[in-house]
Amino acid sequence: MDRRSGLSARLKLTLSYAGFLFLAGTLLLAVVWVYLLRYVPDNPQGLLGIAPNRRVLLRVFAPAAASALAFLLLFGLVGGWILAGRMLAPLTRIADAARLAADGSLSHRVAMDGPRDEFRELADAFDTMLGRIESHVAEQRRFAANASHELRTPLAISQALIDVARNDPLCDRTELLERLHTVNTRAIDLTEALLLLSRAERGSFVREPVDLSLLAEEAAETLLPLAEQRRITLDVTGETTQTAGSSALILRMVTNLVQNAIVHNLPTGGTVAVHTGTQDGASVLRVENTGHRLPPELVPTLTEPFQRGTERIRADEHAGVGLGLAIVHSVVRAHDGTLDLMPRPTGGLVVTVRLPRTPTAMSANGATP
């Protein structure tokens, strides 16, 4: 955006300093004139014949006053220019950092030292902003690279299957179509998960009252056949708890948590416990499952896109795309909630989601919003 050129902030401050100093000097000389020279008699013979009269004092005082005012003006301009430069130096550093950031160098920091004042707070806030932007950009680049890699795999497999069918007219068409259907389904699931993740990160949804317990029961009912197939006990308990947000996104969040708890469980005889309730004025969803032991250093990475807790290959229809907990994290964050992951000492994982309660639900329980 083009703007017309104007005076710089440093020049404006310089003129302000000089003008203020000149005005103060003028007022001081006026006070001297009003309260001193006015009492000197305008008598050519002088005061009692020995003191100078007003005309003599005025003739001597006026040039000295003009010289003093000129010196004050010059001193104000020079001193104001130096002081303004020193005062605006932090802004210059911040502006240089902003230009570097605009050119793509997000790793640069102002790193201003000295006592904490307004400029220091501004520089620290700017550094914090740059850090978050750099982290977000790095995360987006990593996500784009992983998404491209994950989408490239099913497309490459499809291309290979088509090439095999083209070069071998005697191949089993039924098996080929089945394998193409499986690969295509995975690509579609991955694309839908990417779109859902993007929607959750943008926060483009209408907030409405949502009963977290009903969504937990719905997700458990949907995934009950999968749990029975794997001989896993699925138990849903708790009380009614209200939150505000997108019912579709929260349902997907709960479904992902329960599905992840079923899939990443013991081969047979495992358990999944889903509990809803209220704690410290927040709606809480807790999903706990048995399973293999998870290293503590692995748990924080599970919410990153395309990270899986185990390396085993799942050949069923619920083979994940590595976005389950990433979508959960984005949905929770979009609803101003928190997500806690804790490994169980005996194996498995405990996932706790805390979402803000709706004001109506809090008032119904006698609490203040």
N, C-alpha and C positions, 0 to 999 in steps of 0.2 A: 504494500500500500504506500503510494507516494504521498509525502507530506511536504508542505512548504517549509523552507528553512527558517529558523528563528534563532534567538539568542540562546546560548548554552546555559545550563544551570550554573556553571562556574562563573560565567560573566554576570549573570543575574545576581548571584550572591555577592560578587565583587562590587557591583554598582550599589547593591543594598547596603553593604558594609560602609562604603565610601560616603554614600548619601546620609546614612545615619550619623557617621562621625562628623560630617560637615554641618549637619543640622544641629548636632549637640554643641559644636564649637560656636556656631552662630548664636545659639541661645545663651551660651555662657558669656559671650561678648556683649550680648544685649543686656544681660543682667548686670554686667559691670557698668555699662553705660547708664542704665536706668537708676541703679542704686548707688552710683559713685559720682559720675560726672554731672548728674543733674543737680547735685548739691554744691558744685563749684560755681561761684558767681561769675557772671559774664561781665567782668569789670576790667577795662584795659589797665587800670592801675594795679591789678592783682589783689590778692587777699591780704589786707593789712600791709600792703606794700611789699610783701616778701614772697607770697605764694603765686604760682602761675594761674592765669585765668582760664576759662573754659575754652576759649579759642586756641590758646597755646596748647592745652592738653589735647584738644581734638585734632590739631594739626600734627601732633606727635603720635597720638594714639591710632588714628585712622590707617596710616601706612603699615604700622606694626600689626594691627588687627587683620588687614587684608593679607599680609604675608603669612600670618598665622593660619588664616582660613585656607590659603593656597597650599600651605604645608600639610594641613590636616586632610585636604582633598587628595593630594598626591600620596600621603601616607596611607589613607584609607584605601585608595586604589591598589597600591602595591601590597599592603598588608592583607587586604581583602582577597586579592588574587591568590596569595600564598595560603592563607587560611582556608579559602574555599577549595583549593586543590587538595589540601591535607584532609579536609572533611569529606570530600567526594571521592577520595582514593578507594575506599571500600566498594563504592558503587561501580567504579571503573573495573575493579577486579571481578565483581559479579557480572558486569556486562560482557567482559572478555570470556568468562566461563559460559555465559549464555550463547555467545557467538560460536564457541567451540562445540557446544551441545547441538546447536542448529546445524553445524557442519557434520554431525555424526559422532563426535568424540564425547561419549557419555561417561567415560572414565575420569574425566577431569573434575577436580573439586576445588572450591575456593579455599577451604581450610584456613579460615581467618583466625588469627590468634589475638591475644589482648583481652581486656576486660569485656564482660558481657554488657553490650548496649544494643541499641536498635539495629545498627548495622551488623553486629555480630549475630543477632537473632535472625536477621534476614539472610545472612550468608549460611548459617546452619540450616535454616529451613530450605534454602536453595540446594544445599548439598544433600539433604535428606530426599528432596524431590528427585534430584539426579540419580541418587542411588536406587530409588524405587523404579524410576523409568528404565534405568539400565537393567535392573533385575527383570522387569516385565518384558523388555525387548529380548533379553537373552532367553527368557522362558518361552516367548512366542517363536523365536527362531528355532529353539530346540524342539518345540512342539510341531512346527511346520516340517522340520526335517524328519521327525519321527512319523508324522502323519503321511508324508510323501513315501517314506520307506514302507509303512504298513499297507498303504493303498497300492503301492507298486507290486507287492508280493502276489495278491490275488489276481491282479491284471496279468502279471507275467505267467502265472500258472494257467490262467485261461488261454492265453496266447499259445502256450506250449501244448495244451490239450487240443486246441484247434489245429495246430500244425501237425500233430500226430495223426489226427483224424483225416486230414487232407492227404498226408503221405501214405496212409495205410487204409485203403478202402475196406479191408476185412476186419477192422477193429470193432469191438463191441459197442454199438451205438448207445445201448441202454446204460452201460457203465459210464460211458463218456458223458451222457446227459446228466447222470446222477452226480458225477464229480464236478461238472460245470455248475450245476445247481448249488452244490455245497459251497464252492468258491464264490459264486455270485452272491449267495446269502450272506457270507462273511463280509464281502465288500459293501453290501447294502447296510448291514448292521454297523460297520465301522463308519460309514458316511453319516448315518443317522445319529450315531453317538457324537461325532464331530460337530454336527449341526446343533445338537442339544447342548453340548459343552459351550459352544459359542453363544447360544441364546442365554444360558445361565450366566456367563461372564459379562454379557452386556446388561443384564438385569432388565430386559425388555419384557416385562410381564405385569399384569394387573394383580394387585394384592387384594385378597379376599380371605374371610375367616376359613380356617382349615382345621379339621379334627385329626390330630396326629394319630390317635389310637385307631380310628376307622381306616386310615390309610395303611397302618401296620397290619391290620387284619386282612385288608384287601390284598396286600402284597404277599402275605403268608398263604392266603388261599390260592393265589395264582401259582405260587411256587411249590405248593404241597406235592403235586405229582413228581417233581424233580427230587424233593426230599425223600419221598417214599421209594423212588427208584434207586436212590443211593443208600436206603435204609438209615436215614438220619431223622432223628426226632426233632420236630419243629414245634416250639411252644411259644404262644403269644399271651402275655399277661400285662396288667397295668390298669390305669384309669384314664378317663377321658381328659384330654388336654388340648387346648386351643392355641393356634398360632395364626399368623397372617402371612399370606404369600400366594404362590401359584400352586394350585392343587395338583396339576399335572407334573410340575417339576419336583414337588416334594414326594409325590407318589413314585416317581422314577428314582429319586434318591433312596427311599426306603426299599424299593425293589432291588436296586443295585446292592445295597448293604446285605439284604437277606440272601440274594443269589450268591454274592461273594462269600458269605458265611457257609452256604451249603456246598459250593464248589470247592472251596479251600478248606475242607474238613477231613476227617478220618475216612479211609476207604469204606468202612461200614461201621455202624453203631455209634456214630457221632451225634452231637446235639447242637441245636441252635435255639437260643433263648432271645426273644424279642420282648422288650419291656418299655412301656410308656408311662410317664408320670410328670410330676412338677417338682422342681428343686430350685430354691433361691429365686423364685419369681420367674423362672424360665421353663418352657416346655422341653422335656428331655425324652430322647429316644435312645435306648441302649440295645445294641445287638451283640450278643456274646456267642462265640462258637468254639468248639473243640477243634483240634487239628494238630499239625506239626508245630514244633517250637520255632519261633521266629527270632532271629538275632535282633537285639535292641537297636543296632545301627541301621537295620533294614526298614524298620517300621516307619520312620519319618519320610522315606522315599516312596511309600506305597501310594500316596496321593498324587504323585507326578504322573503325567500321561505315559501310557505304554509301559508302566512298571507292574510287575507281577510278583506276588509273594512267594511263589514256588515255580520251579522250572518244569514240572511235569506237564505232559501234553494231554489235553482233554479232547476226546474224539466225539463228544456228544453234541447235541444241538445247542448247548449253552456255552460252547467254547467262547471265551471272552476275547475282547479286542484290546484289553489293557487300558480301558478308559473308565472302568467302573468306579473306583474310588476318586479318580480325578473329577468325574462328573459330580459325585457326592460332595467333594470339597468345594467345587464351584457353586453348586446349588446352595449349600450352607452359607457360603460367603455372601452370595447374592441376597440371602434372607437375613443378613446381619447376625448370623449365628456363629457358633464355634464347633469345631470337630476335634475330638481327642481319640487317639489310637493308642492302645496299651496291650502289649503281649501278655498272654496268660502264662503263669509259671509252669503249668503242666502242658502247655501247647495250645495254640489257637490265638484268638484275638478278641479284644473287647473294644467296640466302637461306640462312643458316646457323642450324640448330637444334641446341642442346646440351642433352641430357637426362642426368640422373644415371644412372650405371650400377648394375646390381644387384650386391649384395655377392657373389653366387655367381660372376658373370662376372668381377668384379675379382679374386677369390681364384684363379680358374682361370688368370689371367694373372700370378699372383705378386704382385698389388698388395694393399694393405691397404684395407678398406672405408672 
